[in-house]
Amino acid sequence: MNRNGAGDVGRDGVNELVSAIRCLPAVVTDRHLTVVTSNPLARALSGAFHPTVNIARYTFLNPVVDDDSPEWRDASGQIAAMLRDSLDQHEEDAGFRKLVGELSSQSIAFAQAWAHDDRRPARSAAVRFVQPFVGPITMVFQELLIPDDFALRMLLWRPVDDPAERDAFARLVAFTAEQD
């Protein structure tokens, strides 16, 4: 139940809001970075943005992720920082301990980022995706907190201000529209 006693009513409203956003990729995660809801543009942008996918597990444990790229190293550091920030804001729980233990034991990169990278998470930053349907695309996210349920965060994504990136985003929008 959330702070105002509304139970799942607040989360239903978040689902409706994300579904109504059609012009930008939108993703809502819980405090463990598990996707609660996302819109079709977000799901087309990355496999990490499908509901029930944990973004940290996807980043550090997915064998198809290119963990040798400079983009991955920066993004993975941000993911570890987001998880650490979530722990700072919320009480530790069994799910959190299990997630950090799993990531630490199965990913040297996570263990190093968790233990040695003390950066603060960005609330807005550019991330480069290698999108199989439209090619590489650089998107900027803006993190928004969800009132009455501070365990949830929304990430809204937009292309960087560059003609080639806007063209790639237009291809992503067209691809997503074709899938509906």
Backbone as CSV, one residue per row, in Angstrom:
resi,resn,N_x,N_y,N_z,CA_x,CA_y,CA_z,C_x,C_y,C_z
1,MET,0.846,-1.169,0.000,0.000,0.000,0.000,0.893,1.235,0.000
2,ASN,0.512,2.259,-0.715,1.339,3.456,-0.737,0.991,4.365,0.430
3,ARG,1.665,5.498,0.521,1.543,6.367,1.690,0.137,6.898,1.912
4,ASN,-0.629,7.119,0.871,-1.957,7.684,1.083,-3.032,6.615,1.249
5,GLY,-2.616,5.336,1.375,-3.566,4.263,1.604,-4.318,3.842,0.372
6,ALA,-3.878,4.257,-0.786,-4.624,3.986,-2.009,-4.338,2.612,-2.585
7,GLY,-3.396,1.855,-2.020,-3.107,0.517,-2.528,-2.679,0.550,-3.969
8,ASP,-3.289,-0.317,-4.784,-2.915,-0.417,-6.187,-3.540,0.662,-7.059
9,VAL,-4.433,1.488,-6.502,-5.063,2.537,-7.296,-4.010,3.473,-7.869
10,GLY,-3.007,3.830,-7.061,-1.937,4.701,-7.537,-1.140,4.062,-8.657
11,ARG,-0.835,2.793,-8.523,-0.077,2.096,-9.566,-0.909,1.920,-10.830
12,ASP,-2.214,1.720,-10.674,-3.080,1.659,-11.858,-3.029,2.982,-12.604
13,GLY,-3.030,4.081,-11.864,-2.935,5.402,-12.485,-1.613,5.591,-13.212
14,VAL,-0.537,5.071,-12.631,0.779,5.155,-13.277,0.763,4.351,-14.575
15,ASN,0.169,3.158,-14.541,0.063,2.340,-15.762,-0.701,3.091,-16.846
16,GLU,-1.803,3.718,-16.466,-2.604,4.476,-17.435,-1.814,5.656,-17.992
17,LEU,-1.093,6.350,-17.131,-0.284,7.479,-17.580,0.767,7.040,-18.596
18,VAL,1.489,5.982,-18.276,2.536,5.492,-19.183,1.925,5.037,-20.502
19,SER,0.795,4.371,-20.455,0.126,3.941,-21.689,-0.307,5.127,-22.536
20,ALA,-0.661,6.225,-21.890,-1.129,7.408,-22.627,0.016,8.179,-23.279
21,ILE,1.239,7.987,-22.804,2.387,8.682,-23.395,2.768,7.942,-24.667
22,ARG,2.544,8.558,-25.786,2.795,7.893,-27.073,3.945,8.508,-27.859
23,CYS,4.416,9.686,-27.446,5.426,10.381,-28.245,6.855,10.152,-27.758
24,LEU,7.023,9.595,-26.556,8.343,9.338,-25.990,8.354,7.982,-25.290
25,PRO,9.486,7.296,-25.287,9.588,6.089,-24.482,9.444,6.437,-23.000
26,ALA,8.647,5.661,-22.290,8.428,5.872,-20.857,8.535,4.535,-20.140
27,VAL,9.284,4.538,-19.038,9.521,3.332,-18.249,9.348,3.694,-16.777
28,VAL,8.665,2.853,-16.028,8.559,3.031,-14.582,9.186,1.812,-13.922
29,THR,10.107,2.081,-12.982,10.760,1.006,-12.240,10.427,1.116,-10.759
30,ASP,10.565,-0.018,-10.081,10.434,0.009,-8.631,11.807,0.270,-8.019
31,ARG,11.890,0.199,-6.726,13.135,0.535,-6.029,14.273,-0.446,-6.299
32,HIS,13.943,-1.644,-6.814,14.963,-2.636,-7.159,15.346,-2.558,-8.635
33,LEU,14.836,-1.564,-9.352,15.048,-1.350,-10.790,14.368,-2.415,-11.643
34,THR,13.283,-2.965,-11.129,12.458,-3.875,-11.921,11.398,-3.042,-12.618
35,VAL,11.222,-3.269,-13.920,10.256,-2.502,-14.692,8.847,-2.885,-14.255
36,VAL,8.098,-1.888,-13.825,6.713,-2.067,-13.409,5.797,-1.923,-14.623
37,THR,6.070,-0.929,-15.434,5.291,-0.703,-16.647,6.148,0.086,-17.631
38,SER,5.805,-0.040,-18.896,6.502,0.705,-19.949,5.564,0.810,-21.144
39,ASN,5.863,1.749,-22.015,5.038,1.875,-23.212,5.721,1.182,-24.396
40,PRO,5.010,1.025,-25.510,5.582,0.314,-26.655,6.888,0.922,-27.179
41,LEU,7.017,2.239,-27.161,8.272,2.849,-27.621,9.440,2.436,-26.739
42,ALA,9.235,2.381,-25.446,10.305,1.965,-24.539,10.673,0.506,-24.779
43,ARG,9.661,-0.335,-24.943,9.938,-1.761,-25.174,10.660,-1.976,-26.500
44,ALA,10.370,-1.151,-27.506,11.085,-1.252,-28.783,12.516,-0.739,-28.659
45,LEU,12.730,0.230,-27.791,14.062,0.811,-27.609,15.034,-0.187,-26.988
46,SER,14.564,-0.963,-25.991,15.466,-1.891,-25.305,14.702,-3.042,-24.676
47,GLY,15.282,-4.213,-24.750,14.721,-5.378,-24.070,14.721,-5.209,-22.558
48,ALA,15.538,-4.303,-22.044,15.578,-4.040,-20.611,14.314,-3.369,-20.120
49,PHE,13.510,-2.820,-21.034,12.366,-2.007,-20.633,11.030,-2.735,-20.706
50,HIS,11.065,-4.053,-20.685,9.827,-4.833,-20.653,9.403,-5.055,-19.204
51,PRO,8.092,-5.001,-18.924,7.634,-5.239,-17.553,8.170,-6.557,-16.991
52,THR,8.509,-6.534,-15.745,9.088,-7.603,-14.925,10.588,-7.798,-15.136
53,VAL,11.184,-7.143,-16.127,12.631,-7.249,-16.326,13.324,-6.353,-15.296
54,ASN,14.336,-6.903,-14.656,15.139,-6.100,-13.745,16.282,-5.499,-14.562
55,ILE,16.355,-4.177,-14.605,17.340,-3.492,-15.447,18.765,-3.810,-14.996
56,ALA,18.992,-3.959,-13.704,20.337,-4.294,-13.225,20.734,-5.698,-13.682
57,ARG,19.843,-6.659,-13.534,20.152,-8.017,-14.018,20.388,-7.997,-15.524
58,TYR,19.539,-7.297,-16.251,19.667,-7.213,-17.703,21.030,-6.631,-18.074
59,THR,21.443,-5.596,-17.383,22.705,-4.916,-17.688,23.911,-5.781,-17.380
60,PHE,23.910,-6.419,-16.239,25.109,-7.117,-15.782,25.134,-8.614,-16.071
61,LEU,23.990,-9.245,-16.278,23.966,-10.702,-16.421,23.510,-11.198,-17.788
62,ASN,23.059,-10.316,-18.657,22.539,-10.717,-19.958,23.700,-11.004,-20.908
63,PRO,23.807,-12.231,-21.431,24.943,-12.571,-22.297,24.936,-11.841,-23.641
64,VAL,23.811,-11.294,-24.065,23.790,-10.600,-25.352,24.176,-9.129,-25.235
65,VAL,24.333,-8.627,-24.024,24.734,-7.233,-23.822,26.235,-7.116,-24.091
66,ASP,26.629,-6.117,-24.875,28.039,-5.894,-25.219,28.727,-5.148,-24.083
67,ASP,29.289,-5.913,-23.148,29.894,-5.275,-21.985,31.327,-4.803,-22.236
68,ASP,31.783,-4.853,-23.475,33.093,-4.308,-23.822,33.000,-2.893,-24.372
69,SER,31.808,-2.426,-24.664,31.667,-1.105,-25.278,31.796,-0.002,-24.232
70,PRO,32.315,1.160,-24.644,32.396,2.286,-23.709,31.008,2.721,-23.221
71,GLU,30.007,2.582,-24.084,28.646,2.956,-23.694,28.164,2.090,-22.531
72,TRP,28.477,0.783,-22.608,28.044,-0.127,-21.558,28.719,0.221,-20.243
73,ARG,30.015,0.519,-20.283,30.732,0.820,-19.042,30.114,2.026,-18.335
74,ASP,29.772,3.054,-19.093,29.164,4.231,-18.475,27.759,3.907,-17.964
75,ALA,26.962,3.232,-18.800,25.587,2.898,-18.400,25.587,1.964,-17.200
76,SER,26.498,0.987,-17.169,26.515,0.041,-16.052,26.889,0.735,-14.747
77,GLY,27.792,1.693,-14.820,28.127,2.470,-13.622,26.931,3.251,-13.117
78,GLN,26.141,3.793,-14.053,24.935,4.520,-13.668,23.901,3.585,-13.035
79,ILE,23.771,2.376,-13.585,22.812,1.415,-13.029,23.206,1.057,-11.595
80,ALA,24.472,0.800,-11.364,24.932,0.501,-10.002,24.674,1.697,-9.086
81,ALA,24.907,2.907,-9.589,24.663,4.112,-8.789,23.178,4.268,-8.478
82,MET,22.317,3.969,-9.444,20.873,4.058,-9.209,20.436,3.063,-8.138
83,LEU,20.986,1.861,-8.190,20.646,0.847,-7.192,21.142,1.266,-5.809
84,ARG,22.360,1.782,-5.741,22.909,2.244,-4.464,22.078,3.409,-3.915
85,ASP,21.674,4.328,-4.788,20.844,5.460,-4.390,19.500,4.980,-3.838
86,SER,18.939,3.964,-4.463,17.677,3.405,-3.987,17.846,2.838,-2.585
87,LEU,18.952,2.157,-2.332,19.215,1.614,-1.003,19.352,2.746,0.008
88,ASP,19.985,3.850,-0.394,20.134,4.992,0.506,18.784,5.604,0.874
89,GLN,17.815,5.522,-0.029,16.516,6.158,0.183,15.485,5.240,0.841
90,HIS,15.700,3.950,0.791,14.729,2.989,1.311,15.441,2.010,2.235
91,GLU,14.678,1.397,3.101,15.259,0.377,3.963,15.643,-0.847,3.141
92,GLU,16.735,-1.465,3.549,17.154,-2.703,2.900,16.099,-3.772,3.169
93,ASP,15.868,-4.626,2.190,14.913,-5.717,2.361,15.515,-6.986,1.771
94,ALA,14.813,-8.095,1.961,15.324,-9.389,1.483,15.507,-9.383,-0.035
95,GLY,14.596,-8.776,-0.766,14.715,-8.710,-2.219,15.933,-7.926,-2.658
96,PHE,16.214,-6.871,-1.946,17.391,-6.060,-2.270,18.668,-6.839,-1.986
97,ARG,18.732,-7.489,-0.813,19.921,-8.288,-0.471,20.134,-9.408,-1.483
98,LYS,19.040,-10.048,-1.901,19.144,-11.134,-2.873,19.675,-10.607,-4.213
99,LEU,19.148,-9.483,-4.667,19.570,-8.906,-5.948,21.045,-8.517,-5.919
100,VAL,21.475,-7.796,-4.899,22.873,-7.362,-4.813,23.791,-8.569,-4.656
101,GLY,23.378,-9.560,-3.889,24.185,-10.777,-3.740,24.331,-11.532,-5.054
102,GLU,23.222,-11.664,-5.765,23.245,-12.346,-7.063,24.150,-11.611,-8.048
103,LEU,23.970,-10.301,-8.144,24.785,-9.526,-9.086,26.259,-9.554,-8.692
104,SER,26.544,-9.444,-7.410,27.938,-9.435,-6.950,28.632,-10.769,-7.202
105,SER,27.895,-11.866,-7.034,28.516,-13.184,-7.211,28.628,-13.588,-8.675
106,GLN,27.796,-13.023,-9.545,27.787,-13.445,-10.946,28.393,-12.432,-11.911
107,SER,28.689,-11.232,-11.432,29.246,-10.212,-12.315,30.380,-9.464,-11.617
108,ILE,31.582,-9.680,-12.096,32.733,-8.968,-11.550,32.559,-7.468,-11.764
109,ALA,32.018,-7.089,-12.929,31.818,-5.670,-13.225,30.877,-5.029,-12.203
110,PHE,29.780,-5.728,-11.846,28.882,-5.184,-10.837,29.588,-5.099,-9.488
111,ALA,30.274,-6.166,-9.089,30.947,-6.177,-7.791,31.925,-5.015,-7.676
112,GLN,32.668,-4.738,-8.757,33.617,-3.622,-8.740,32.888,-2.280,-8.682
113,ALA,31.835,-2.137,-9.497,31.082,-0.875,-9.490,30.428,-0.656,-8.125
114,TRP,29.890,-1.702,-7.548,29.207,-1.591,-6.259,30.191,-1.216,-5.155
115,ALA,31.382,-1.831,-5.186,32.347,-1.625,-4.112,33.190,-0.361,-4.280
116,HIS,33.466,0.041,-5.528,34.466,1.090,-5.737,33.970,2.337,-6.458
117,ASP,32.806,2.300,-7.044,32.318,3.443,-7.816,31.293,4.186,-6.956
118,ASP,31.690,5.338,-6.428,30.800,6.046,-5.504,30.065,7.207,-6.174
119,ARG,29.952,7.162,-7.485,29.257,8.249,-8.177,27.787,8.291,-7.777
120,ARG,27.245,9.461,-7.872,25.815,9.660,-7.653,25.101,9.389,-8.966
121,PRO,23.900,8.871,-8.914,23.193,8.595,-10.163,22.763,9.885,-10.846
122,ALA,22.830,9.875,-12.154,22.353,11.018,-12.927,20.836,11.011,-12.925
123,ARG,20.246,12.153,-12.840,18.788,12.282,-12.956,18.391,12.545,-14.398
124,SER,19.393,12.883,-15.200,19.219,13.077,-16.632,20.572,12.832,-17.278
125,ALA,20.587,12.006,-18.319,21.860,11.702,-18.983,21.583,11.067,-20.339
126,ALA,22.570,11.151,-21.215,22.485,10.523,-22.532,22.961,9.077,-22.435
127,VAL,22.263,8.196,-23.137,22.615,6.779,-23.192,22.549,6.342,-24.649
128,ARG,23.565,5.641,-25.094,23.597,5.149,-26.479,23.072,3.725,-26.494
129,PHE,22.075,3.486,-27.331,21.495,2.158,-27.519,21.890,1.653,-28.895
130,VAL,22.132,0.368,-28.995,22.292,-0.256,-30.307,20.983,-1.001,-30.537
131,GLN,20.123,-0.355,-31.272,18.765,-0.833,-31.484,18.735,-1.653,-32.767
132,PRO,18.320,-2.923,-32.726,18.434,-3.791,-33.896,17.582,-3.375,-35.095
133,PHE,16.497,-2.646,-34.877,15.601,-2.301,-35.975,15.921,-0.964,-36.624
134,VAL,16.572,-0.058,-35.884,16.850,1.275,-36.433,18.308,1.669,-36.359
135,GLY,19.148,0.828,-35.791,20.562,1.142,-35.660,20.848,1.866,-34.349
136,PRO,22.074,2.369,-34.210,22.444,3.070,-32.974,21.612,4.342,-32.798
137,ILE,21.261,4.601,-31.569,20.483,5.804,-31.257,20.868,6.272,-29.857
138,THR,21.108,7.563,-29.728,21.427,8.144,-28.433,20.197,8.864,-27.905
139,MET,19.800,8.469,-26.716,18.615,9.026,-26.075,19.014,9.634,-24.735
140,VAL,18.268,10.629,-24.322,18.473,11.281,-23.034,17.285,10.935,-22.146
141,PHE,17.569,10.484,-20.921,16.468,10.221,-19.997,16.348,11.354,-18.988
142,GLN,15.139,11.507,-18.509,14.842,12.398,-17.387,14.129,11.556,-16.349
143,GLU,14.649,11.518,-15.152,14.035,10.742,-14.077,13.001,11.600,-13.353
144,LEU,11.834,11.016,-13.137,10.751,11.685,-12.418,10.290,10.782,-11.287
145,LEU,10.096,11.345,-10.113,9.567,10.566,-8.996,8.049,10.551,-9.080
146,ILE,7.456,9.468,-8.646,6.008,9.301,-8.664,5.463,9.733,-7.296
147,PRO,4.635,10.772,-7.252,4.066,11.184,-5.961,3.258,10.044,-5.334
148,ASP,3.274,9.986,-4.040,2.530,9.011,-3.240,3.074,7.592,-3.331
149,ASP,4.107,7.361,-4.115,4.742,6.047,-4.162,6.205,6.267,-4.532
150,PHE,6.986,6.724,-3.570,8.359,7.120,-3.853,9.284,5.947,-4.131
151,ALA,8.741,4.727,-4.119,9.522,3.571,-4.535,9.546,3.463,-6.058
152,LEU,8.691,4.229,-6.736,8.622,4.188,-8.202,9.310,5.405,-8.802
153,ARG,9.959,5.169,-9.938,10.582,6.249,-10.703,10.219,6.067,-12.162
154,MET,9.934,7.179,-12.804,9.663,7.137,-14.232,10.873,7.693,-14.975
155,LEU,11.250,7.003,-16.025,12.277,7.499,-16.933,11.585,7.835,-18.249
156,LEU,11.656,9.100,-18.624,11.165,9.532,-19.937,12.380,9.746,-20.812
157,TRP,12.314,9.244,-22.034,13.443,9.290,-22.956,13.118,10.160,-24.161
158,ARG,14.116,10.905,-24.637,13.992,11.687,-25.866,15.310,11.597,-26.613
159,PRO,15.267,11.763,-27.943,16.536,11.722,-28.681,17.361,12.968,-28.390
160,VAL,18.687,12.838,-28.479,19.534,14.018,-28.338,19.240,14.967,-29.501
161,ASP,19.591,16.201,-29.323,19.286,17.224,-30.320,20.315,17.170,-31.462
162,ASP,20.080,16.229,-32.359,20.957,16.020,-33.501,20.094,15.448,-34.622
163,PRO,20.240,15.948,-35.842,19.373,15.465,-36.932,19.430,13.952,-37.145
164,ALA,20.609,13.362,-37.071,20.727,11.912,-37.280,20.009,11.142,-36.169
165,GLU,20.101,11.635,-34.951,19.436,10.967,-33.829,17.921,11.125,-33.921
166,ARG,17.473,12.302,-34.341,16.027,12.501,-34.516,15.502,11.599,-35.635
167,ASP,16.306,11.409,-36.691,15.910,10.492,-37.773,15.817,9.053,-37.261
168,ALA,16.794,8.646,-36.466,16.763,7.296,-35.896,15.544,7.138,-34.992
169,PHE,15.234,8.173,-34.219,14.057,8.108,-33.354,12.774,8.030,-34.191
170,ALA,12.722,8.775,-35.284,11.543,8.704,-36.167,11.382,7.286,-36.719
171,ARG,12.493,6.615,-37.040,12.423,5.224,-37.499,11.915,4.301,-36.388
172,LEU,12.336,4.577,-35.140,11.853,3.790,-34.009,10.346,3.985,-33.825
173,VAL,9.890,5.215,-33.934,8.454,5.502,-33.815,7.684,4.779,-34.920
174,ALA,8.191,4.844,-36.157,7.523,4.185,-37.286,7.518,2.669,-37.098
175,PHE,8.641,2.109,-36.650,8.726,0.666,-36.395,7.690,0.261,-35.343
176,THR,7.602,1.038,-34.262,6.653,0.729,-33.194,5.223,0.804,-33.691
177,ALA,4.923,1.782,-34.519,3.572,1.936,-35.068,3.205,0.746,-35.944
178,GLU,4.187,0.223,-36.691,3.944,-0.939,-37.547,3.619,-2.185,-36.717
179,GLN,4.145,-2.247,-35.506,3.936,-3.424,-34.656,2.563,-3.446,-34.013
180,ASP,1.908,-2.287,-33.946,0.556,-2.218,-33.328,-0.510,-2.803,-34.207
